[in-house]
């Protein structure tokens, strides 16, 4: 009986999608308010460095207004590896003081429904700097690891068609990982292989790593769901075709949707307009005031570092759209 109910549910969802009914399959505009609250827990002064990503125009995403900030940042920068933009505040906090940093902007988001043209093969890639950037190992993605290479070979076999390989990788992850145990940072690809549960970041890191091990440039992208009562963090993946087109994949949401655990939308080559991107890539290094270099898994949620240590302050945030 449950199987019949699930089949009927998926049939009606598919029918609605085909006639363009769901809001996530239509372009949408959002007024975004990203607020971060900091509190010094000490009975003495404390200095806190706060880093926030600043949004940019990307495929399917148009920033309609320059972000308005209630506090002027001490510096603005552009992360060197992937070109993500960010703002940095160096906040002198009195004993027990609370401060709020708020960023407001408007954005137009289109559904990213990639047209899957046949004929893309692994040997078609130009081995340029972009290709090298998105096939390179880092602390979270290890396409040269023997376990990753062996699994990628098992999934794709001798296949050379890029889209067929990506579909096979996506199908493997949707079928074999288990969603849960959400964290603020990013699970690595190796975490996704050995842990009983990982969140959307783990799904995406493994997807990108297996694609890279197969010779397909890929990256994790991160941001927030928007248009909901609770706009939580989210991460998914993108792979680069030889013609320069990025193809999205969201295996975590695809799995949860198939299981009836979410009504949000995301599957191979198709993601909705109910999300915004705040950064691309992972394992990032951010320049901060005073010549400090701060490392982070992803540039998505606020990054706060206190002079008196991680237990000397509280940081909370909320994104409304």
Secondary structure as GFF3:
##gff-version 3
##sequence-region A 1 321
A	DSSP	alpha_helix	2	18	.	.	.	ID=ss1
A	DSSP	three_ten_helix	23	25	.	.	.	ID=ss2
A	DSSP	beta_strand	28	40	.	.	.	ID=ss3
A	DSSP	beta_strand	46	53	.	.	.	ID=ss4
A	DSSP	beta_strand	61	63	.	.	.	ID=ss5
A	DSSP	beta_strand	68	69	.	.	.	ID=ss6
A	DSSP	beta_strand	75	78	.	.	.	ID=ss7
A	DSSP	beta_strand	85	93	.	.	.	ID=ss8
A	DSSP	beta_strand	98	109	.	.	.	ID=ss9
A	DSSP	beta_strand	112	113	.	.	.	ID=ss10
A	DSSP	three_ten_helix	122	124	.	.	.	ID=ss11
A	DSSP	alpha_helix	129	133	.	.	.	ID=ss12
A	DSSP	alpha_helix	146	156	.	.	.	ID=ss13
A	DSSP	alpha_helix	162	176	.	.	.	ID=ss14
A	DSSP	alpha_helix	189	194	.	.	.	ID=ss15
A	DSSP	alpha_helix	200	213	.	.	.	ID=ss16
A	DSSP	beta_strand	218	225	.	.	.	ID=ss17
A	DSSP	beta_strand	233	240	.	.	.	ID=ss18
A	DSSP	beta_strand	246	249	.	.	.	ID=ss19
A	DSSP	alpha_helix	251	258	.	.	.	ID=ss20
A	DSSP	beta_strand	266	267	.	.	.	ID=ss21
A	DSSP	beta_strand	270	271	.	.	.	ID=ss22
A	DSSP	beta_strand	275	280	.	.	.	ID=ss23
A	DSSP	beta_strand	284	288	.	.	.	ID=ss24
A	DSSP	three_ten_helix	289	291	.	.	.	ID=ss25
A	DSSP	beta_strand	292	296	.	.	.	ID=ss26
A	DSSP	beta_strand	303	306	.	.	.	ID=ss27
A	DSSP	three_ten_helix	310	312	.	.	.	ID=ss28
A	DSSP	beta_strand	313	320	.	.	.	ID=ss29
###
